[in-house]
């Protein structure tokens, strides 16, 4: 059954994080399928990576920020941009509110075998400006969070 807790409580198998994006939201955790082992997930071309992201709003914002999930960098092999929390625009989040969003990335068939970062961030869709990410020590680390490493192997059975 879909309940408020289903969409807002950090699940017991979530990987806890401590990042602040801009001055308005904390990334408090995420879950990923297939399961992560020691910060790396293993996939084959054609597989789907499912990512659940857990947010805690710090203060209201009038901007409806968008989230991006990227597989790889320079080039980005797969991406999804969407509301950070399941069709709930950030412009209506309340202070202290916990929310969860889900993202799906299909690993493209043409991706070379290798290791790729899976990263996440927020941006203003009007200006395209990304929010700065602050780590648990209060230090800016850029405009995205590298959540984990995705290891792409050959197709199953090859």
N, C-alpha and C positions, 0 to 999 in steps of 0.2 A: 504494500500500500504506500502511496506517495504521501509522506507527512512532512511537516516543516523540518523535523530532525533529519529526515532522509536527505534533504537538500542543503542543510546548514551545519551539521555536526561533523567534525573531523573523524573519519572512520578509523578504527583501531589498526588497520593495516597501512595507513597513510605514512608517508615519509615526511616527517616534520621539518619545517624550514623557518627561517627568521629573516625575511627580507621585507623592506618597506619600499614601495614604488611611489615616487613623488612624496607628497605630504599627506596622501589621502588613504592609502590602503596597504595592508600587510599581506604578503603571501605566507600563509601559515602551514601549508603542506600540500602534498600531491600524492596520487596513486597512479600507477601505470600498469597496463597489460600489454604484452606479456610481462610477467613478474620480473622485477629487477633483482639482480644478484650483484652485490658489491658495486652498485652505481652503474652497471652496464646491463643493457637488455640485448638479447640476440634475436634477430629477425632475418627473414629472407625477402627478396623482392616480391611484391604482391601482398605481403602481410599488412595488417592494419594495427597501428599503435593507438591505443585508447588511453587518454590522459584525463584524470579528474583533478581539478585545481581548487584549493580551498583558500578563501579570502576572508579577511576581517577588515571591515571599513573603519577608518580612524576618524574621518570627518566628511560631512557631505560635500559633494561637488556638483556644479551645474553642468559639467562636461560629461558627455556619454562616451567614455573611453572605450576603445576596442582592445582586445587581447590578440596577440599573435603567438603562434607556436611554429617554430622553424626546425626542420631536420636538416642539419648541415649548415655551413656558412661558406659563401664564396666558392661554389654556388650553394644556394638553398635548394635542396632536392624535393622537399615537400613542405607545405605550410597550410595553416588554417588561421583565418582572422574571424573573430566573432565577439559577441558580448562576452565579457569575462565570466558571467554567471547565468547560464541558461535563460536567455531572453529577458534578463533583468538588467536594464541599462544602469550604469554606474551613477547616472544623474538622479536616480530615485533611491539609492542605497542610504540607509540611516546610519548614524554614528554607532559603532559597536556591533553592527549587523554582521553575521557570518553567512557566507554564501558559497556555493559550489558551482563550477562550470565543467563541462565535458567537451573534449576535443578529440577528433579522430584524424589520423594521418595515414594514408596508404603509402607504403614504401614503393617508390616507382620501380617498374621492371628494368629500366635502364641504369639504375644506380650501380656504380662500381662497388665491389666487395671492399669493405673497410670500416672504419670507426668514425662516427659523426656525432657532434653535439646535438642535443635536443634542448632548445632554448625557448624562453617565454618572456614576454614584456607587454606593456600597455602603451597605447599611443592615442593622441587626439586625432580623430579621423578628418577634421577640418584642416588642421595645420600640418598633420603628419608628424608632429613632434612627439618623440617618445619620452616617457617618464624616466627619470634617473632612478636607479636601483641602489638602495643603501643596505649594506650587510649588517650582521648582528653586532658589529663593533661601531656602527655609526659612520662607516666609510663608504663613499660612493664607489661602485664597482662597474659602472657603465650604464647602458640603457636596456639591458636584458639580463636574465638569469640563465645560466647553463645548468639545467636540472640534472642531466645524466648523459651518459654516452650510449649511443645505439651502435651495436656491432652488426653489420650486414654481412651475412654469409651467402653462399650459393643457394640455389633453389633446393628445397627438400628432395632428397633422393639423388642428387647429383654428386 
